[in-house]
Amino acid sequence: MNRALRTLTTTAVAALAATTLVACGGSEGEASGDGLLAQIEAGSVTLGTKYDQPGLGLREADGTMSGLDVEVLTYVVNSIADENGWEHPEITWRETPSAQRETLIQNGEVAAIGATYTINESRSEAVSFGGPYLLTHQGLLVRSDANDIAGLEDLDGRILCSVTGSTPAQKVKDALPGVQLQEYDTYSSCVEALRNGNVDALTTDATILGGYAAQSPGDFEVVELEKDGEPFTNENYGIGVQKDDTAAVDAINKALEAMYSDGSFQNFVDENLEGGVGVNEATPGDLSFLES
Ligand code: GLU
């Protein structure tokens, strides 16, 4: 059972903690082709995450990396190294925008991706997933001074933005044909369009929206989306690896269990997503939601 750690709040007021992790190397993602475990054993691993999502995956101006996904991935590779008696590997970070994630894994340009990456059926045909490590739901970000959008029913005829290749963009197209959807490459460009009044709302995971709301206190509000009294979507975050690399999947899930049981997950949430907007625990290795 997933346990709600925090309820979704409509206003995120907390400032993001400025914990940072060093981003090593500047390579333009040389494809090593090796799987995750081989790269960790060899002492150097290329990992994919987002670079523009505060609290989740963010490349700071000085090149350091911060965010929950960055911390989860770092924990997982170090924990796998410890388990096998290997040194902690050097990590090279690579930006993995929503629409490119499966391709970057398939090409071997990254060994694993943790990038607000929802596990779903179609993606599971191209890559395999460890996790889930977090459950969130699709929401809306609206300007605080234009808060006449309180739910799905208010979106008809509105201009909504989301990101190409994301599950929320697909859901909106399927479920809300009356909405004018504008697709951008990144969420940060959607946020600027919202700020400038070029779109009425931004839709994606509540975790991501909470990060942007916290970055600009007072400017935006997060709106919860429900359908028939249930969350509009379930977004189960996984760590993507090469298709059928079951050894990597098993090792990731073992590390994620340790991350929950030693309190690290809660620390990562507290340090990076203060207020825990949209954050719920998940059960690593349990993919039963794919059948429903
Ligand atoms: N979790 C959703 C997805 O994987 C939305 C966030 C994102 O685009 O990274 O598509």
Residues whose N, C-alpha, C, O or C-beta is under 5 A from the ligand:
A	BS01	LIG	S98 A115 T116 Y117 T118 G165 S166 T167 P168 D205 E235
